[in-house]
Amino acid sequence: MADLSPIDLQKALKGADYPASRDDLVSLAKRNGADEHVVQMISQAGTDRFDGPDEVQKALFGNQ
């Protein structure tokens, strides 16, 4: 996951309305023109629903 930056994630999820499902975030990332790797990482997140961007960050990056 080292090649996925928090900035790339923020760009991919620009305009997200929370709470959001993982599928909603994947669709949004695609609409925002996110790199396929970013889309894949979101789609493989271990959580089905996110209450906010902090939860997405934790799911993808852990407690860095």
C-alpha positions as CSV (number, residue, x, y, z in Angstrom):
1,M,0.0,0.0,0.0
2,A,3.0,2.2,0.1
3,D,2.3,3.4,-3.5
4,L,-1.1,4.7,-2.5
5,S,-0.9,8.2,-0.9
6,P,-3.4,9.8,1.3
7,I,-3.5,12.7,-1.2
8,D,-4.4,10.3,-4.1
9,L,-7.2,8.9,-1.9
10,Q,-8.5,12.4,-1.1
11,K,-8.6,13.3,-4.8
12,A,-10.4,10.0,-5.6
13,L,-13.0,10.6,-3.0
14,K,-13.6,14.4,-3.6
15,G,-17.2,15.2,-3.2
16,A,-18.1,12.1,-1.2
17,D,-21.2,12.2,1.0
18,Y,-20.9,10.2,4.2
19,P,-22.0,7.8,5.4
20,A,-21.1,5.9,2.2
21,S,-20.9,2.3,1.2
22,R,-17.7,0.9,-0.2
23,D,-19.5,0.5,-3.6
24,D,-20.5,4.1,-3.6
25,L,-16.9,5.2,-2.9
26,V,-15.6,2.9,-5.7
27,S,-18.1,4.5,-8.1
28,L,-17.1,8.0,-7.0
29,A,-13.4,7.2,-7.4
30,K,-14.0,6.0,-11.0
31,R,-16.1,9.1,-11.8
32,N,-13.3,11.3,-10.4
33,G,-10.8,9.6,-12.7
34,A,-8.8,7.8,-10.0
35,D,-6.0,5.5,-10.9
36,E,-7.1,1.9,-11.2
37,H,-4.9,1.0,-8.3
38,V,-6.7,3.5,-6.0
39,V,-10.1,2.1,-7.1
40,Q,-8.9,-1.4,-6.4
41,M,-7.6,-0.5,-2.9
42,I,-11.0,1.1,-2.1
43,S,-12.9,-1.9,-3.4
44,Q,-10.8,-4.3,-1.2
45,A,-11.3,-2.2,1.9
46,G,-12.3,-4.5,4.8
47,T,-15.3,-2.3,5.7
48,D,-18.6,-2.2,3.8
49,R,-19.7,1.2,5.1
50,F,-17.8,4.4,6.1
51,D,-19.0,7.2,8.3
52,G,-16.4,9.6,7.2
53,P,-13.0,10.1,5.4
54,D,-11.1,9.2,8.6
55,E,-12.6,5.7,8.5
56,V,-11.6,5.2,4.8
57,Q,-8.0,6.3,5.7
58,K,-7.9,3.9,8.7
59,A,-9.2,1.0,6.5
60,L,-6.6,1.6,3.8
61,F,-3.6,2.8,5.8
62,G,-4.2,1.5,9.3
63,N,-3.0,3.6,12.2
64,Q,0.1,5.1,10.6
